[in-house]
């Protein structure tokens, strides 16, 4: 089955759990370290160059950013459905104060364990670093959402390095290599983006159809 994103638009930004966006459509949330390429990947998936803001300063995203996403499920009779992408604040940036890190952590925890619309949690891992403590905690969180581990920036590795990165990450996470999604986004590069979009779209469609 093929899933296309017809349109994606910014909806709102939230800095306090009391202001979470209305849970009226299934959500796919994207989490990862502050320099993992999260905004770049969201833009690539949506086909919008500047949907999620990218910055040369890691740690700039300090709120939950919601985007409305309209899909088309290509079948004998194409069907359209609505979802949301949620850009979660990046973590692991040393220049952020302890107080601010705690505030972000409380916001993210409240969202992960409190949003009834969260269907998919996409956890981004820099393929050159491998999974760190934060990523492993996210993937091990006892939440109902489907968790998808994604290795980013694999285009920056040669074939041998890529194979080693996949094997090492899978072992650290207790998964099989084929359980990992591999992506690399850059000028003229969209490695693994279509495959990830299909997987996310299928999960969101299932929850949308059930709802």
C-alpha positions, 0 to 999 in steps of 0.5 A: 500500500502507498501512502502520500502526504498531500499537505502539511501545515503548522498548527501550534506550539505548546510549552505546558501540558495544560495546553496540549493540542486537541487530540482529534486525530492520530499523532506521530511524535518524533523524538531524538537528540538536539542535533540528530536531524529531526526537523530535516527528516520531518520536512523530508517526510512531509515534502515541505522544505521549511515545515519544521524549522531547522537551526544551526544551534542545537536545542533551539526547539523548546516546545512541542510543535504540532503539524496537521498532516493530510494523507492519501492512502492509494488503493483501488479507491483512494482514501484520505485521512488526517493525522498530526506530526508532533516535533518533541524538544531535542534532548542531550544539549549540554548548554541548556540549564538543568532547570530548563532540561527538567522543564522540557523533561516534564513536558515530554513525559506528560505528553508521552504518557498523557496524550490519548492520540499518540499512535507512533513514537519515532525515535531518532538515533544518530547512526554515528553515535549509536543509541544513548541512554535517552533513546533507550529509555524512550524505546523502553517506555511503557506506552501504548504507541508503536515505537519506531527506532530510526538511524539517521545520517547513514548517508555519511557512513561508508558501506562497512561503517553502515553495516557495523552501525546497524549491527551495533545499534540492533544489539544494544536495543535488543532488536534485529537489524531489520527492525531498524529504519535507516535514513539519510537526508541531504542535498539530492539524498532521500535515503529511506524516507519513502519506506519510513513514510509508508510505515508511519502512514500505515500505522496512522491509517489503522488508528484513523480507521479505528477511530 
